[in-house]
């Protein structure tokens, strides 16, 4: 099957909330739309052969930054969100020259340590971030005097972010940039031999992924209206890994499909929340045994051309 066949399925799923008319379904769909750019941000790093556990920290920077700029400094939400996302990207670019000189498990540990430090700051700096009690009273997003107050508004906002993130990552993958990323992951020595600056490309990818995560965080903050460090902890990293594994990390389509399947699970398993990790594990085992390329492989013809 061609990748194009997946889009009618995705579009059909995207209109399900409108068909149901349920606020509850809209909420779940909105959370899916917010998580997809996060999953794509991790997927971008995976294409370089680097597993980044720092994505929830960048999401938290985008979320708390958007909220605090609006609440404390009176910055319009439409400006606070991109500024905070850009701040996450700047922090990633500053850390990149140190972090991205390291590969494999040591890079994973470095990004994990960074994420834990950021989360600890959110917890302990109570006067600014509210600590474990949370940050309350975040205003709703507004643009040109129009305030987004309904869950349907944030669902559309999330779809816009999802479409933009997907288009960016797909365009990068299908361009010369994608070819460079593939060469860095497959044979870095050869890539360097033909003139590619491996570290610079990795830093750029890390910064772009952080901006994407920061945008997700900003939308999340304005939608939920409350922030707690728990939302940006290690559990979110696990969710992103599972999403990419089940959706298919080799394809840009994978994080999208994986989010549609995984994000609703906590709600579907509300009565059996203590078994959620067990079910995650069983799903991973099944997919690794029988569908190693993830759900995206069902919509792709195995050929030499790049995945969509």
N, C-alpha and C positions, 0 to 999 in steps of 0.2 A: 504494500500500500504506500502511496505517496504521502509525504508530510502534509500536503494540502488538505488531505481528507480529515485531518485532526481539527481543523479550524471550524467546520460546521458543528462538530461535537462541542468544542469549547464555547462557541457562540450560543448554542442551544442551552448549555449549562449557565451561561451568563444571564440569560433572560428568565431562568427559573424563578428567581426572587420576585420579579414583576408578575409572573404568572401566578405564583402562590399568594402574593399580596400580604404575606406574614412578616411582621416586624422582626420576629425571631429569625426567620430565614434570611432576611436582609442583613441582620447582624452577623450571622455566620459567613455570609457571602462577602461582607465588608472585611472581616478578618482574613478571609482567603485572599482578597485583593491586596490587603496591606502586606501579607506575608510573601506574596509572589516576588516583589522586588527584592526582598531580603534573601529569598532562596536563589534568585538570579545573581545577587551579589556574591554569594558563596560559590555559585557555579562558575562565575568568572574567574575566581581564584583557582578552582579545581582544574580549569582548562590549562593553567600554568603548572599543574602538578603540586599545588600548595593548598593544604587544608587550613583555612583560617577560622579560628574559634573566636575572633575578635568582632565578628559582625554584629552580635547583640550589643556590644559596647558602643559601636558606632550608631546603632539604632537608638540607644539610650542618649547619646550625645545629641542626636537630632531631635529627640523627643523633649528632653529637659531643656535644651537650648531654645527650641521654639516656644515652649511654655514660659520660661523665665524671661525671655526677651519681650514677650507680649505682656506678661503679668507685672514685671518689675520695671521695665523701661518704656512700656507703652508702644513698642514697635508693632506695626500692623502685622497680623498673622501672615498675610501674603508675602511679606518681606522677611519675617522671622524664620519661616520654614526654609527657604533657600539659603539664607545666611547660616543657619544651624547645620544644614546638610553640607554646605561648603566648609564649615568649620571641621566637621568630621573628616572630610576629604583632606584638608590641610594637615590635620593630626596624623592621618594615615601616611601622607607624603613625607612628613617629618620623621615618622618611625620607620618608614620603608628602607632607607639606606642601612639601618641596623638590622631590622628583622629579616629582610629579604636576602641578606647575604647567607642566611642559614636555610637549610632545606630539611624535609622529612619531619621526623618526630620532634626535633628541636624547635622547628618553626611552629609546630602545633602547640608546644609547651609555652613558647614565648607569647603567642597570641592569647593563649589561655590565661597566662599570668597577667597580661595587659587587661583582659576583660574582667578578671577578678579585682584588679586594682581599681578600675573605673567603677565597678559595682560597689566596692567598699567605700569609695568616695561618696557615691549616692546615698549609702546607708549612714555614714558617719557625719557628713556635713549637713546636719539637720537644719541649721538656720537657713541654708540655701535650697537644699533639695528635699527637705522634709523627712529624711531618713526612712526607716521602715514604716512609719506612720503614713507616708505618702505625701504627694504634692496635690493639693486640692484647688478647686476654683479656676481651672484652666478655661479660658473663654473659648467659644466656638470660633471656627475659622470663618473669616469674612473676606470678601473680595469686591471692591468697588461699592462698598456699602451694603452688599447683600450677604447676610449671615447664613451659614449652613447649619441648620438646626435639626433636620430630619436625617434618619439613618440612610434614607434613599440618596440624599445628597452626598454623604460620605462614601456610599457604595460607588457612585459615579466618579467621585474624586479618586477612589482607590483603583477603579478601572482605568482612569486616565494615567495614573502612575504606573500601573501594570503594563499598559500598552506602550508607554514611553520607554520603560526599562527593557521590555522585550525587544522593542525596535532597536534600541542602542546596542544591546548585547548581540543581537542577530546581525546587525550591520557590521559590528566589529568582527564577528566570527567569519562572515562571508567576504571580508575585505582582506587586504594585505596584512592588516593587524592580526587577524585570526590565523593567517599562515605563520606569522612570526610566533604567536603564542604556541601554536602546534609544534613548531620546530624547537622552541625552548623547552617544551615538555618532553619531546621525543629525543632530541639530540642537541643539547645546549652547546656542546663543543663545536659542532658543525655550524650552528646558528651564529656563534661568535666569529667563526672563521670567515663567514660571508659578510661580516660587518655589523651584526645586530648587537646593540648594547643591552645585554640581558637584564642587568640591574635596573636600568631606566624603564624598560618595558614593564618589569614586575612592579615597580613603584607606581607607574601610571595605572596599571590594572588595580592595584591595591587602593589607590586614591579614588578611582571611579567606583569601585565596589563599596567604599565607605560612604560616598555621596548617595548612592542608591539606598543603602541602609539608613542613612540619615533622613532621607525623604520619607521612607516608611515610618520612621520614628516620629517625625513631625505630624504626619497624618494621624497616626495612632494617638498622639497626645491631644490633638484638637477634637478627635472623635470621642475618646473615652472620657476626657475631662479630668482624669486622675492618673497619676503616675506613681508606681512603686518599683523599687529596685528588682523585685522578683521577676518582673516582665522582661528583664534584660540579663537574666542569669544564664547559667550553663545549660539549663533545660532547653532554652531556645536554640542553642547551638546544636543540641541533640536533635531537635525537631528539624532543623535545616539540613542536617546530615541525612536523616531518614527521608526527608522530602526529595533530596537529590538522588539518593540511592534508589528509591522506589519509582520516582519519575524518570530517571535516567540522566546521569551526570554528563554524558557525552553529547547531549543535545540541548539546545536552548529551550526546546519544548518540554523537556523533562521537569524542570522546576515548576513550571506552570501546572502540569498534570499531577505532579506529586503534591503540590499545595492543595489542589482540589480534593485529593483523596485524604491527606493526612490532617489538615487543619480542622475539618469538622469532627474528627474522631473523638476529641475530649467531650464534645457535646453529645455525640451518639453513645458514648460510653460513660455518661454521667453517673449511672447507677453502679458502674463497675470501675470507677476511677483508679482504684488500687491495682487493677490489672492492666492499666494502659501501657506501661513499659513492657510487660510480658507480651501483649499483643503486638507492640512495635517490633519486638524481637522475633516473634513468629513470622510477621510480615516480611522482615528483612531476610530471614532464612528461606522462606518460600521464593522470594524474588531472586535471591542470589543463586538458588538452585535451579530455578526454572525460567527466569526472565532476567538475565544478568544485565542487560542493557536498559532495563526499566520499562515503564509503560510507553515511553516514547518510541521504543522499537516496534511496537504494534502498528505505528503509523509511518514507519520509515522503511524504505527498500534498502537492504544491505548492499551498498555499492561503494564505489570509490569517491563519489561526490560528497561534499560537506553536508552534515546534517542541517536541517532548517532550524 
